[in-house]
């Protein structure tokens, strides 16, 4: 069996989304996914430069790893208003490459993808809200925000996009798929008990949206490079 591609994400929600999307691509016969990718969340972007991950990244890049031929990083670009020093697409990309370079790892730029679309500021939630099929739910939440912003004691809500997305999925009974449940078995197939939820999810999230083309192209290119 040929070596696989390892994808590092920041957290569980990113890992879960990529699992959903890779399964969608495979089911639609865009390209074979389950035998090419392993997705692993590192539980926080700062852990990327810990010894545990650096050693594995170095081995993969130097073709010394038994399981993986290629490693990719899929993180959030984040919004500049988050006030983090590395927030924003250009800043985050530079920050990742610089931190790895300081650890003597020359990581290929083309193996990094930043949500929402590998060019704009934002995060996974920015992308998911954009491809949500039931915009009327999102509009309700935005109306609520517009209302409370006019109140005397209003203070900005932290993680507003995460709250909006969670509320959207919760209203449709799917919130646990996003944050808790791993719906796939060891072979990458949807577990029987989650098949109904996964079918419902495909009606809630537009996996065929044009907004996902940059991610689809990135994944396809990774597979092509892995076969060279």
CORNORBEL-V20681 format. One record per helix or strand of 3 or more residues. SS is the DSSP state (@ for helix, = for strand). FROM is the first residue (numbers start at 1). TO is the last residue. If there is no record, write none. Layout:
ss: [SS/SS]
from: [FROM/FROM]
to: [TO/TO]
This chain:
ss: [=/@/=/@/@/=/@/@/@/=/@/@/@/@/@/@]
from: [4/12/37/45/51/68/80/89/109/112/124/135/160/175/192/210]
to: [9/27/41/49/61/76/82/102/111/115/130/148/171/179/204/226]
